[in-house]
Structure formats: structure tokens, C-alpha cells
């Protein structure tokens, strides 16, 4: 009703507000306003705007849209396979029939939580029912044993004895009669043995009629029996080929003979548990048949050596389909069924030639999941493999007409051929596709009832019309761009350039220098005040600085990604924790008021198995009260199963350590974690603060974050506040605390100690 009214009033701002409001529903996946042509005019994901709904939403049906509009009545569909509810709702608006106004609302709602709850009820009732059935079954089995099985056991034990025992059960007389019958049958046993020998020839006829070739090999005497069907498969009449080991050996394909004989010998030596080979045998007319060869040992001598072996030959030539199955196994990844590395190398060679011949640009995208090792370590490789299979399915659906390959582990490559005729356009299109790709990957994965969230770092390399690079060099460059995206903070995209190559080499040198920075006392901690609404300092963020002996101060934006990539971030974080504790103790010695010190912790260190006990042990060693510290964690930490880190958050809360989410709104795609983790504070990323006053949308986002945090009883800190206008807006929307140059830049420990002597910081202090 609100949307229809706003369309009639042509109030675009109100529509945007309604979209922002409904997007807070955690189970709402898709909310679109479409015009009569199916074009997306408004959406809860801005990347879809301007696109045709049928091209970006695989469950959307233009035909169904027209039916609903013509019927003037909304309609709902349930996709049980995806646990998805879709709704088509025609808008009753005077402008709906015009192309530039919305005609219909399209919704997708996640039914998985409701279905999971129903499934739990069913399971509990099933367990109760099964328990009752099992109890009744045990009673029946007990009665059966007492009234039937036990007398039968007595009867069996009496077979072969002269005396017939009389069981003390009410059916003993019937069992005695049965025993007499069994004794008579026992007398017939010898006659049956003779009859079995007489039936041997009939058995040979039967096995020949099974359409499988039978062979029987007496290893000691070298005698071999080959059934008529065995010979017929190879085009021979029974008398045309001898029953011999040589007859089989000479018909093996020359390329496979050594391998087959070695496999047979390994089986006879007991090195393998079974003999089953797929190989070729030469037909009488010269062509080769694909044979599935199975065998087993049925006799051994006193020393345990095999003396007889029998088996079957099955003609499986039609199943091989002209060796397509074998070619597939050599060209595709066994887990995901995507193109493997070998095939990708050939396709890259072809792509370079095509780019030269068509005078067009192609693009190579390399993606690697962020923090995938955490999922493998915490949940097991079987969960990691299932995640990769689901990801491969998404990539195949997204790039149905392009090449998708899996290199190894969680690294994938997409080859996009002929995307543009010029470099600028090709770069723009590749970046756009990479953005859509990251959005597709960010949607949650449902594995065994777990909602897993991952992000990806993407590298891009253009294949141009003059490039003379081989496939290996192309792959090296695109992987370098991907690693650069990881170093930039993950969940991003980087295009390969010559400058990137130079920067990578510089990072290697920087990494070597960083290893010695702690021991050589090159690191410093700077502190940036966090003030309340009245300007009182209530906390400070500890920020790491590196004073290089030759390069001077190295920006954290340069060395932190290097530390993350190399693993040095763990050692640096330990140093920061210890240094912050020493600073707190120095303030206490000077009788200064000690504000809470916030320490940034990397996802890699936090996910280490012993992080919480080692952190608590470190602050206990310095005798620092837990309330004097706060940990700041980025949203990228949460890109895994929440249950893995939930216990750590709770342990920190029990110990009195406050936990804040830093750079809020820039990483994680779901807000559900806010309900389940023991948080105390959200820090609005400075990218949102800088846009205050620039657009209505930016103001609405900041206001929404503050209201949402307060509804969840969380404190809000705005980062990067630099202007009085930004401060005033944040005051108006109820922001609790502020951090930024408007009050103070990050300063050394001594300068920060001087700031603490002031009761309040004036907003202009940071500009002086």
C-alpha cells in the first residue's frame, strides 16, 4: 500500500526508504520493483538496478509476471528444493502501465528456518515412535525365542545322535517329528553329492549363457579354462583358439600389457586386495574391445601361495563411448567436475591465439576463498569439499557459456573470451563481472543445516591483442593480482599491472625487514582518543606504527597486508598486546585516569585455537584489569560458521573483555551474527561517515546503523569524523562516541598522556 501510494505521488525518496526498511528482514533475500518490461527499477541489492530481472534472478518468470498483472491478483510460489517462497504482487497504480514506473513487486523469502523447525518436530516424533516400535519388537523377539528358537536349538543339537531328546515345551512333540524328518534328509545327503557332480556339465552350460566370459586358471600347472562365451566375445569359435595363458596374454594391448601383468602379479603377491582392471583385448578382426576384467583366488597351497584363480571378462566397449570417459577423467577435476589445470593451460593457449586473430580482448579471473582454511580446520575437510562443490555449481551457472576451472584447493579460474574490442572497456567489464561474482559468492551456503558465509579475493589479467605470453606466465600474473587483493584486506578485486609486479617485489623486501622490526625496536604504538558526546576521553584505539631505519614511517596500509599474508601478523599482535599493557601500567604509575584501550586483532590470530587463553594469560602477566581493554575485530572474521567463534566471544565476555566490530558495514553480508555474539560496540566505518551530507542515502545508512545498534543494546562509535557538520549529524542521530581528526590525530604515548590531563577535548583540537 505504501509503495503504491509513493508511486502515485511519484515520491522516489520514500520508495528508497521502504527498500531500506524491508532489507532489515534477515530472511528476505530479494525485493524488486519491476516495470512492464521486467526491468529492475528498485532492488534491495543496488547492483541489480537497471538489469532485466530474468537475466539476474534465475527463479523469476516474465510470463508469470504478465499473468499476474493481467489477473490483477498477487500469486505465490514455493520452491521446496531451495526452501524459497516467491511472490508476484501487481501494483494498483495509475502509473504502473508506463515503462518507467513500477508495475509489480517481486519477492523471494527464505523458508529454510521454518522448514528446519518443522523437521526438528518430525524427528522428535519419529524417535518416540521408533522407540515404542523397538520395545514391541524386543517383546516379540523374546517370545519367539522362548516359544520357537530355543526348541529349534535343542533340535539342531540332537541331529546325528541316536536318542531323541524331548524338550520341556508345549510344542516338543512337533519338534520331535521334525527331527525325524531331518534325520531322513541326512541319509539322502550322500546321494545329493553324487547328483551335484553329475550337474557339473550343466553348470558349465549355464555360465556360458550369462554373456560374460569365464576363465579358470590353475597357476601351478599353467592350465587354463576359457569359456565359449569368452572366445565368442573376441570373434573366435571354441576350437579356433587354445585354452592357454598365452592366448590371453598375446591379445593384450601393447601399451597396457606391462601394467596389466604387473597388476596381476601384485594381486597374486597379496599387495592389493582385489583384481579389477579396465583394459583392451584384440578382437579376431584386429580392433580392440574394452574389457572389465575381474578375478579372485579360490585355492592356496600349504605355504599360503595362490594355486587357482577364476574370473570373468565383461565387454564394456559401449560404456566407454569411444574413450570419452577416460578423456573426461584426464581433463576435469574429480571433485567439482570443472576443467582442471591441464585443460586450462590448453585453453589459455587458444585464448591468446583467438585474441590475436579477432583483435579483441579476453579476461582471466582468478578467485580464492578468504579464510577457507578456517572452515577446513574447524568443521572438517568433508564440509570444505561440499562447500567447494556448491561453489562450483554457482560458478557454472553464472558462467554457463565461459570456461570455469579449478586449479587446486579453493582456487578457481574463469576465462572470459572476447569481452571487448578495447582495453578500457574490457577492464571495466571485467571489474563489473568480478563484482557480480563476489556478490554471488557472498550469498550463504547451506551445508548440513549450517549457514556458511565466505568471501573471495579476485585477480584479473587482460589478454590483449599484442600479448605474447605463455599460459604459465598468464596464470602467474593473475594469481599475483589475486594475492594482491588478499593483501588489500580480502573480499576485493585487483587488476594486474606492471606496477603490481614491482610492488610485489617490494613487498618481499618489506616482509624481510618486518621480521626484524620487533627485535630492533622499530615499532611504536600511537593512540587516537575516542570521546563522548561532551568531548570527554573514554577510550583510545592503539594503532601500530613502523619507523623503518631507511624508509622512515611505513604506512600501515603497506605493511599490515604484508604481515597478514606472511603470518607475521600473529607476532605483531602479541607485541601490540604487551605494549598496550605496559602503557596502561605506566598511566597507573602516574595516577592518570586510564581510558579503555582498544586493540585490533587479526582474524588469523583470533581463529588460532589457543588465542583466548593466551590473551588472558598475557594481560594477567602484566596485572592489567580486563575492563581496561577492548578487542576490535573486523567483519571478515565472521566469514565462517558462527558457532566456531561464538564460544570465544562468550569466554571473553565472561572474563570482562569488551569486544567491538570495527569497520562495520564493509565486510559481512548478513546481520544475523549481531543476535548471537557477545558484542559491546559497533564502529561505523569512516567510508560511511565521509559521505554524511553528500546524499540522502548515506545519511539514511548511518542513521539506520545507529538505530539498529541501540535496539540491540550496543554502543556506537563513529570513525573518521573530520568536520563539525559530520559531528552535528551524528549527534542528532544519537551516536554515542566519536573518533577522528576533528579531536585528535593518532599521537605517541607521551602526547596522549598530555591529552588525558584535559577534562574535555574541543572538536577543533585535531586541526590545531
N, C-alpha and C positions, 0 to 999 in steps of 0.2 A: 504493500500500500504506500509505503514511504517512497519507494523507487518510482512507482507510477506517478505519484504527486510531483516528485522532483523533476521528472521528465516533462510533465505538463507545464511545470513552472520554468523548465529549462535551467534548473539550478545545478550546474555541474559540480560545484564545490560540495553540495550536500550529498551527491552520489559518491564522491570520493570518501567522504566521512563515513557513509554507510558501509562501503567496502572495507575501510579500516576497522570498523566496529565488528563486522561479521568475521573478519580474519582472526579475531582473538579466539574463536571457537577452535579448539585443538583438533577436533575430528573432521572439520570442514577442509577438504582437500582442494576443491575447485569451485570458484564463484565467478561466473562470466555474465556480462550483459552483451548480447549479440544483436546486430541489425538484421534486416530481412535477408541479406546475402550470406549470413553466417560469419561475418567479420566481428572480431572481438573489439568492442568499444571500451569496455572496462573489465578489469580482472583483478583478482586478489594477488596475482603474480604479474608484475608490470611487464615482464619480458614477453608475455603473450599478447599484449595490446597491439592492435594493428594486424595481427595474423588471422588467418582463417581457422576457425575452431576445428574443422575436420582435419586440418594438417597437423595441429599440435596436441589435440586431445583424441586419443585413439578410440575412446568409448562414445564420442559424440557422433550423432547421425543427422545430417542435414534433412534427410527425408522425414525423420521423426519430428524435426523442428516444424516443417511445413504442415504435417498432420496435426500437431498440437495447436498451431496458430489457426489453422482452418477450423478446428473443432472449438476453439476459444475456451479450452479447458486444460488445466495442467495435467501432467501424467508422470508417473514414477516407474522406474525400472530397478530391479535388484539383480546385481551380478554376484552370484554366490561364489563363483570361483575367486574373485578378487575381494570379496566382502565389501561390496561397494553399492551405495544407493545413488542413483542418478535421477534428477528431477528436471523436467521441462515445464516452465511456467510462462505462459504468454502474458504480455503486459497489456493492460487495458488503458491505452494512452492514445491521445489524439495524434501524436507524432510517431507512433510505432510503425506505421506503414512506410515512413520515409527512410531512406537508406542511411542517413547519418544519425538516426535516433535508435535507441534500443527497442527491439521488438520482443525479445524473450530473455528470460533468466535461465541459465543452465547451472545446476549444482551437482557436485559429487561429494558424497558424505561417507566417511569411513565407518562401516558397520562392524569392523573387527572386534572392538571392545564388547559390544552386545553379544556377538556370536560366541566370543570366548567365555562370557559369563554363562550363557546357556549350556555351552559344552561342559563347564565345570559341574553344573547341576546334574546333567545327564550322567557324567562319570560317577558322581557320588551315588546316584540311584542304581547305576549299573553294578557298582561294587557291592551294595547292600543286597541286591537281587542275587548276584553271583554267590555271595556268602551263604544265603539261605539254600540255594540250589546245591552248593558244595556240601553243606551239612546233611541235606536229604540224601545226596549221593553216597556219603560215607555210611549213613544208616543202611541204605540198600546194599552196599558192598559188604557190610558186616553180616547182614542177614544171609546174603548169597554165600559168603564164605562158610558160615556155620551150617547152612542147610544143604549146600551143594559141593563147594570146592573141597572142604575137608574130607567128606566121604570119598570124593574122587581121588584125593591124595592117598587115602588108605587103599583104594582100589589099585592105583598105579603101583604102589609098593608091593602089592601081592602078586603082581604079574610074574610068572616064572616059578612060583612056589606051588608045592603040592596042596597045601592047606589053603582053604578059602576063609579068611577072617570075616567075622560077622560084625560090622560096625554097629555101635550102640546109637543109631539114629533111626528115625521113623521110615527112612527110605532105604534101609540096609538091604532089604530083600531084592529090590530092583537093582541095586548096585551089584549084588552077587550074581544076578542073571547077566548083567552087563559084563562082569568079569569072565563068565563062561564064554561069552561071545568073543572077547578079546583073546582068550587062550586058543580058541579055534582059529582065529585070524593069524595068530603067531605061528601056527603049524603050517599056514599057507605061505609063509614068508620065503621059504626056500624056493617054492615054485615060482614066486614073483621074480626072484633074482634071475632065474633062468629065462623068464619071459623078457626081462629087461635086456639081456644080451641079444635075444632074438630081435629086439626092436632097434638095434644099433643102426642097421641099414636104413630103417625108416627115418631115424633121426638125421642121418646124412642127407637124405632127400629133403627133409624139412628145412634144414639150414640153407640148402641151396636155393630154396624158394623164397627166402627173405629179401632177395635183391641186394644183399651185402655179400661181398666176397669174404670167405672164411679161409684162414691159414692156420696151420698147426705145425710148429717147429720143434723137433727133437734136437736140442742143442748138442747133446753128447754125440749122437750118431750122425748128425747133419741131415737126417731125413726130414722132408717137408711134405705136408699135405696142402694142396691148393684146391679149393672147391671149384666146381664147374662154373659157378657164377663169377668167381674171381677171374677166371680165364676169359669168360664171356665179356666182362667189362673192358678188357683190353683187346677184344676183337678176335680171340682165338677159340677154336673148338677144343674140347678136352684133350684130344690126342695130339694137338699141334704144339703144345708147349709142355716141357718136362716139369714134374713136381720137384723143384730144387731151389735152394737158397740163391744160387747163381741166377736163375730165371728172374727172380725179383730184383736182385742187385743190379743186373745189367740194364734194367729198364728204368732205373732212377735217372732223373735229370742231371747232367754233368755238373751244373752249378750248385746242386743241392746234395749230391751223393756223399761228400765228406761230412757235411753237417749231420745228415740223417744217420750215417753209420756211427758217428761219434755219439749222437743222442741215444742210439740203441745200446751202445757199449756202456754208457753212463747208467742207463736203466738196469742193465744186467749186473753192473758193479754195485748197485744199491745207492748210487749218488743222487738219483732222482726218484720221486715217489710214484710217478706214472709215466707211461709211454703213450703219448698222443701227439702226432705230428700232422701238419698240413704240408703235403709235398706233391710233386708231379711224377707220374709214371707214363712211359712211352706206349702209345697205342700201336697196334699191329700196322696201321697205315702211316705211322710216323708222327702224328701230332701227339700232344701231351694232355693227359687228364689230371685235374686236381683231385687228389685222394686224401680223405681223412683217415689216417692210419692209427688204430688203437690196438693195444696189446696188453697182456697180463701174464705173469709167471704162475704156473699151476703146480710145479713139482721142483723139488730141490734134492740134492744128494745129502749124504751124512755130514759133509763138511759145510752144508748150507749154501752150496753153489747151485744156481738155477740149472735145471736139466730139461725143462719143457716150457714152451711158451705158445699161447694161442692168441688170435686176434682177428680183427675184421678190417676190411677195406670198404669205404663208402665213397661213391662218386659224388663229389660236391662241386663239379665244374660250373653248373648253373648258378650256384650260390656265390661263386667268386665274381661273376659278372665281368668277365674279361679283365680280371685283376684290378678292378676299380676299388674293391675293398682294401686291398693291400696299398694301393696308391693313396687312398684316403688316410690310412694309418700313418703313412710317412709324411703327409703334408699338413695334418691337422692336430691340434692339441687334444690329448686324450681326455682331459677333464672338462674343458669348455666347448670342444668341437669347433673352436675357432682356428683360423690359419695359424700355423706355427712359425717359428723363426726362419727355418729353411725356406719355406714357401714365400715368406715375406721378402727375403733377400732377392728372390727371382722377380717378384712383383715390383720391387723398387727399381731394379734394373730396367724393367719395361716402362715404368713411370717416367724415368729420365729420358728414355728414347721418345716416348709419346710427347713429352713436354717440348722437346726439340722439334719434332715433326709437326706438331699442331700450333707451335708458337703460343702456348698457353702455360699458365701456372697451375701447379698442383700443390697440395699441402700435406705435410706429415705431422700428425699429432701423437704425442707420447704422454700417456697418463699413468700415474702411480698413486695408489690409495694412501692417504695420510694415516699414520698410526695403525696400519694394518697388523703389524707385529703384536700390538697390544691385544687385538682380538684373538689372534692365534694363541698367544701365551695365556690369556685369561680364560678363554672359552674352549680352546682345543682346535687342532687343525681341521677336524671334520666340520666344525662350524665355519671356519675360514674358507674351506673348499666350497661349501654350499653358498657362501656369500659370493665367491668368485663366479660360480655358475649362474646365479641370479644376475650379477652384474653383466656377464657375457650376454645373457638374454636381452637385457636392456640395450646394450650397445648394438647388438644385431638388429633389434627392432628400429633403433634410431638411425643406423647407417645400413639399411637393407640393401642399397644399391652400391655401397662402397666396401672397401676391404677393412675388416677388423681382425687383428692378430693379437695373440697372447705371447709375449716374449718369455716371461718366467715370473713365478710368484704372482704378485699383484700388479705387474707392469703390462700395459696394453698399448697397442699402436693402431691408429686409424689412418688409412691412406685415402685422401680425397683428391680424385683426379679431375683436372680441367675445371677449376673453380672460378677462374677469371683470366682475362687477357692482359692485365697489367698488375704490377706489383702492389700498388696502393690498394686497389680493390680486392686483390687476393688476401692481403694482410687483414683488411677489415672484415672480410667474410670469414676467414679462419678464426679470428678472435671472437666473432659472433657465435660461430659454431661451438667453439671451446666454452663460451659462457653457457650456452644451452646444454652442453654436455655436463658441465659441473652441476647445473640445476637438476638434471635427470639423476645424477649420482647422489645428490643430496637428499632425495626422497628416501624415506625409511625403508629398510629391508626387514621382512618378517621371516624369521628362522626359528622354528620350534617354539613359537609364541613369544620370542624375543624381538623387540623393536631395536634394530641396529642402525646407527646413523654414521655415515662416513663422508669424507670429503676427498677431493682429488686435486693433485697438482698436475698442471698440464703444460707441456712444452710444445712449441710449434716451430717447424722449419719449412720454408717455402722451397719448392722445386721449380727453378726458373728455366727460361729458355736457353740460357748460355752455360748452365752449370755442368761441370764435367767431374762430378763426384761419384765414387763408387757407393754401393749400398751400405757397406760397413761405416763409411765416413758420414753418410746421411744419418744413420742410426745413432752414431756417437754424438753428433751435433744436437739432434732433437732430444736425446737423453740429457745432454748438458743443459738445455733450456728447461727441461722438466726439473732437474735438480736445482736450478736457479729459482724456480717457482717455489720449491720447498724451502730454500734458504730465505726467501722473501716473506715467510710466515705461513706457508702452505695454503691450500684452498685458493690457488691463484693460477695465473697463466702468464707465460713468458715466451716471447718470440726470439729465436736465435739471431744474434748479430755478431759481427766481428768484435765489438766491444765486450760482449758477453764472454767470448773466448779469453780476451785479455783479463777481464775481471775474475774469471775462474782461476787463471794462473796466479793472479794477485791474492786471491783467497787462500790458495795453497800456502803461499808465503806467510800470509796473515795467520793462518792456522798454526804454523810452526812457531811464530813469535808469541802467539797467545798461550801456548803450552808453558812458556817460561814466565809469563806475566805475573803470576801469583808469587812465585819464589823470588822474583826480582823486585817485588813491591811496586809494581807499575799500576795496580788497580786502586781506585778510590770509590767511596760511596758518597754521592750527593743526595741531598734531601730537599724535596719540594713540599711546602706546607699544604695542608688541607684544612680549610677554615669553615666555620659555621656561618650561618646567615648574618651574624653580627660581626664577623671578622675574627673571632677567637680561634686560635690554632688548636685543633683537636686531634690531628694526626699528621703524618708525613709519609710520603712514599720514598723508599730508599731506591735510588737509581744508580746503576753501575756505570763507572767511567774508567776508561783505559788511557793512561798517559804513556804513549809509546816513546822510547828514547830518541827515535829518529823522526817519526811521523807526527809527534805531538799527540793531541787528544784525538783518538779514533772514535768516530760516531758509533753509538750502539747499533744503529741500523746496519752498520758494516760488520761488526764483529759478533753480535749476538746470533745472526743466522749461521755464521761460520761455526760458532760454538755448538749450536743446535745440531748441525749436520755432522760434526766430528765427534759428538759425545762429550766435549769439554764442558758443556753447559752444566752437567751434574757437579763437577769440581768447582765451577764458578759459583753455583748456587750455594754450595756448602760454605764457601768463603764469605759470600754475602750474608748468610745467616749468622756466622760467627762475628763478622764485623759489626752487624747491626746490634747484636747482643752486647758487644764491647762498648758501642756508642751509648746504649741505654744505661749501662753501668756507669759510664763517665758522667752522664747527666745526673744520675742519682748521687754521685760523689760531690757534685756541685750544688746539690739541693735544688735543682731545677725541676719545674713541673714537666713530667715526662709524657709527651703525647704518644698515642699508639703509632707504632712504626709498621708500615705495610711493606711486605717483601714479595717480589714477583717470583713465582715458582714455575718452571717449565713443565709441560705435560710429560716429557720424558722422565724427569726426576720424580714427579708426583706419582707416576704409574709404577715406579720401582717398588718391588714387593715390600721392602722394609723402610719406606720413606717416613711413615708416621712415627714408628718407634725411634728411628734415628734422629728425626727432627726434635721430638720431645726430649730425647736424651741430650741433644746439643744445648737446648735452652736451659735444661736442668743443670748442666755443667757450668753455665755462666750465671746460674741462680737468677734468671730473668722470669718474672711473672708472666704466665701465658696471656693475661689480659693486655699486656703491653705490646703484643704482636698481632699482626693480621697477615694472612696469606692472600695474595692476589693471583687468580688463575684465569686464563683466557678461556673463551667458549670452545676453542679447539680441543681442550682436554676432554670435553664431553662427547666427542665423536666416537663413541663406542657404547657398549651395553652399560646402562646407568647402574645396574646392580654391582658392577665391578668396582666402581668408585664410591658407591653410596656408603659402604662401611667405613671408608677412610674419612669421609666428611663427618660422619657421626662420631668417630673416635676423636677427631679434632675438636668438635663441639663439646664433647664430654670433658676434654682436657682444658677447655676455656679459650681455645684459639678461634678467633673470628676468621671467617672465610668470605672473600668478596669475588665477584665475577668482574674481571677487567675487560675493557673494550666491548661492553655489552652491545649486542645488535650487529656485530660484524662477522660472526662465525657460524654459530649453530643455527639450524633451520627450524627447530621446534622449541616451544616454550614449556613443554611438559616437565622438563627437568627441574624447573623452579618449584614445583609442588613436592618434589621427592628428596631434594638435597637440603642439608642444614646450612643455609646461607645466611649471612647477616647484611650483605650490602651489594648493590649493583653500581658499577661505574659506567656512566654513559660515555661512549667513545667520542673523542674530540671531533671526529668527522661529522657527527650529527650536530654538535654544539656550534661548529663553524658555520653551519647552514641556517642557524637561527636568524630570522628576519629576512632571509633570502626568498623563502617560498612558504606558502601555506602548508604544504605537505611536510616540510622539515619541522615546522613548529608543531604540527599535529603529532609527528612521530615522537618528539621529545616529551610532549605533554602526556602522550599515551604511556610511554615508558615510566614516567614518574607516577602516574595514577596506578598503573599495574603493580609496580613495586610496593607502593604504600598499601594496596589491597592485600598483598602477600606479606605485609608487615616487614618489609625490607627497607633499609636506609638507601638513599640515592646520592651519589657523588657525581658531579658534572666535571669532566676533564677538559682541559684546553680552553678555559674561559679567559678571553683576552680583552673583551670590550665591555664597557658599562651597560650597553644595550643587551648583550647576552646575559649579563648578571641579572639585570632587571627582569627579563623574561623568565629566567629560571626561578627567581624569587616569586614571581607571580604564579607559576605553576606548582610551587611548593617544594622545590628541590631542597634537600637537607644540607648539603655541604658542597664546597667548591674547591677546585684546584686549577691553577693556571697562572700565566704571566701577569694577569691583572693584579695579583697579590705578590707573587714572587716566582722567579725562575728557580730551577734546582740549584742549590748552593752547597758548598763544602760544609762539613760538620761544624767547624768553628763559626761560620757565618750563620748557620741555622740556630746554633746555641744563642747567638745575639738576638735573633728574631724572637726567641722564646721569652726574652726579657720584656717584650712589648705585650701589653694585655690584649690589644686588638691590632690586627693589620688593616690598614686602609686599602681600599680597592686599587688605588693608584700606585701602591708601593712597588709593584713589579715593574713599572715603567720608569722608575726613578734611576 
